[in-house]
Amino acid sequence: MLGLTPLKQLPRPMQVILLLNAAVFLISFVNPRYLFWHGAFFPSQAHELWRFLSYAFVHMDFMHILFNMLMFWMFATDVCKTLGERNFTALYLIAAVFASVFSLFLYSIGVMDPHPIIGASGALFGVMAAYAFLFPERVILMFFIVPMKIKHAIWIFIAIDLFMANSGDGIAHYTHLGGVFAGFLFMLAWSRPKRQEQKTQQPQQKYEYRPLEGELHSGPANAKEEKLNEILEKINRNGLHSLNQEERDYLQWFGQQNKRRS
């Protein structure tokens, strides 16, 4: 969990998000006042629609961007590989926008004070919610100290935000909660077709067994490698759920062959 994939090996959406945040942070040194006043989310200027997203790329403090991007790097890698690049990009952007919309709603009913919001935390919490949805049994180091399953840790994060929401600590805790809600809602929508597909395939999987040896996977080595590359590219584009049963069988067979060689 603490091991970070090198930047060049990250999926392209993650590279873009990391580099864009870094670039905007560097620009803030040139004219921080201009960047803040035109990029932050102000409830009183919600008619300027770009603010619902631009705020998520604005960081005025080094520790702020360092912590956000480190957490993003840690959680987003496996989420992006599982969802596919398009779905992950949609998740990140939707979580960022939904978090600001959620904040605006709470402003409008008097729950939140009308302070400006900056930072990627709303989108980050959406990614964390997706991570907890996909890998609930994985153990993380809570606050880098306490080992805990992510399915429990995410609720502690939510409880902390609720408890600290009106503490005046300068952190938009309700915006975090908006990101969490967006992440869970996105994952429910993403997983629904997959669950329906599993239900339709379940009777066949129960009574049919597809052999992993024989004519189905016969052929020259080059052809096998090309087929594997096509399947891996499909996973990268659309996620694991996009594979049909034949492609899943082929991956399983290919893995068994490599084990036997080793």
N, C-alpha and C positions, 0 to 999 in steps of 0.2 A: 504494500500500500504506500510506503514511503518512497519506494523506488520510482523515479520519474523517467518516462520514456524520452529519449533525446528529441529535441524540437523537430529535426528533419524527418524523424520517423512517425511523428504525430499525424493523424488525419488532417486533410487540408482545412476543414472548417475550424479546427482548433488552432492551427497555425495562424490563420487569418485573424481570429478573435484575439489571440495573445499579442500578435504584432500590432494590431490596430489599437489595442489598449495601451501598449507601450508607446506607440507613435503619438497618440493623443496626450499622454502624460508628458512626453518630451516637449510637445507644443505648448503645454501649460507654462513652461519656463519662459517662453517668449512673451506671452500676453495672458497671464492667468486670469485677470479680471474679465477680459473679453470672452475667454473660453467658458468661464463659470456662468456668466450672465446669459450667454447664448446657448449653452449646452445643458445646464442643469434643468431639472424638472421643477417648475414653479406652479403650484396650484392656480395662482392668479393668472397664469399665462398658458393655461391648458389648451387654448385655441391654437397655439403654435404646435401643431401635431408632431413635429419632429422630436420635441422634447420627451415624448413618451418612450422613445428609444435612445436618443442621444445621451441622456443622463447616465446610461449604463456603461458608457465608455469614458466618462469623465472621472478622474481621480486627481486630487490636488495634494495628496500626501503620499510619500514614498511607502510607508508601512501599510497604508490602505491598499494601494495597488499590489504590493508584494504579497500580502496575505490573500487577497482575492484571487490573484492569478495562480498562486501556489495551490490553493484549494481547488481551483478550476482544473489545473493540470492533473491533480491527483484523482479527482472524481470523474472528469469528463472523458478520459481516454477510453475506458471500458464501455461507458455509455454510448459514445460515438461509434465504436466498433460494433456494438450490438444493434443499435438502431439504424445504422447506415448514415452516410453524410447528410443526405437531404433531410431525413427525419430529425437528426440531431440539430441541424441548423434551425429548423422550424421550432424545435423545443426551446432552444436558447433565446431566440427572438420573441417567441410567444411569452415565455416566462418573464422576460424583461419588460415587455409592453403590459402584460397583465398585472405585474407588480406595481407599475405606476398607475394604472387604471384603478386598481384596488386601493391604492393610497389616496387617489383623488376622491374616491367614494367616501373613504373614512374622513377625509378633510371636510367633505360636503355635509356630513352629519355631525361634525364637531368632535369626532373621536381623536383626530390628529391635529396638531398645530400646523399652521401653513408655512412650514419651513421648507426650503429647497432640498431636493434629493439628488445625490450624485453617487456613482459607484455601481459595480457589477453585482452587488450582493443579491439583488432580486433574481437575476438570471442564474446566478450561482446556486441559490437555494432551489431553484427549479431543477437544475442538474443533479443536485444532491438528492432531491425527492425521487428522481428517475433512477438514480443509483440504488436507493433503498428499495424501490419497487422491483428492480431487476435482480439485485444480489442481496436479499434481506439477511442471509446468514453470514455474510462476510464480516470480519472483525476489523474495526478501525481503532486507532488510538485517539480516544476522546480527549481533546485539548492536548494532543501529542503525548499523553501520559497514561490514561486509563483505557485498557482494551475493552471493547464493547461491540456487540453486533450492531450493524448499521440500522436494522429494523427497530432497535431500541434507542439508538443514539439520535435518530431523526426526531423522535418525540421529545427528547430532552432539549434539543435545539428549539423546537416549537415552544416548549414550556418556558425556556429562558427568554425567548422573544416576547411572549405574553407577559411574563413577570416584569421585564425591563421596559415594556413599551412606553410607559409614561414616566420614566425615571429621569428624563432630561439629560441623558448621557450623550446626546448628539448623534445617535444611531437610529436609522429608520427601521425599527424592529417590525412594524406592521408591513413594511415593504418586503421584508424577508418572508413574512407569512404569505403575502400575495404570490411570491415566487414558488413557495412550497405548494400552495393550492394549484397553481398553474402546472407544476410538474406532475402532480398526481393526476390531475384531469387529463393532461396530455397522454400519460402512460395508460390510463384507462381506455382512452379512445384508440390508442395504438394497439393495445393488446386485445381489443374486442374482436377484430377480424381473425386474429390468430386463434383465440379460444373457440370461435365458431368453426374454424377449419379443423381444429383438433377434434371437436365433437363429431364432425362429419366423417373424419378419417378413423375415429376410434374403433368402430366395428371391424373395419378392414384390417387394422393393425392387430386386433385381437385374434383374428382367425387366419391371417395370412402372414407368411414369413418369406421375405425376399432374400434369396441367397446373395452373399457378397462375393462369391467366387464364380468362375465360369465365363460364359460368353458375354454376360452383361458388361464386364470390365476387361474383356480381352482386347488386344490390339497392341501396336508398337508403343514403345516408351514415350516417344515424342507426343503421340496423340493423347496418352494418359496425362502427361504434364500440361498440355494445352487445355484439356477439359478441367483439370484442377484449377488452373489459372482463371478460367472463365467463371468457375463457381466462386472463387475467392473474390474476384472483381464484383460479382453480383452481391456478395455479402457486404462488401465495402460500400457499394452504392445504396443498397436497400435494406440491409440488416439480415440476420439469420432467419427471421420469419419468412423471408421471401423465397426460400428454397423449397422446391417440391420434394416429394418423397424419394425420387430417384437420385436427386442431387445429394440429399442427406445420406442415402445409402452409399453413394460413391465416396463421400468424405470419410465415412466410417470404414469402408473397405481400404481406402488409401492409407488411413492411419494404422490399420492392422498390418498392412504390408510393410510400413516403415518400422513398426515394432519388431516384426520378424527379422528384418534385415539387421537391426541393431542387436 
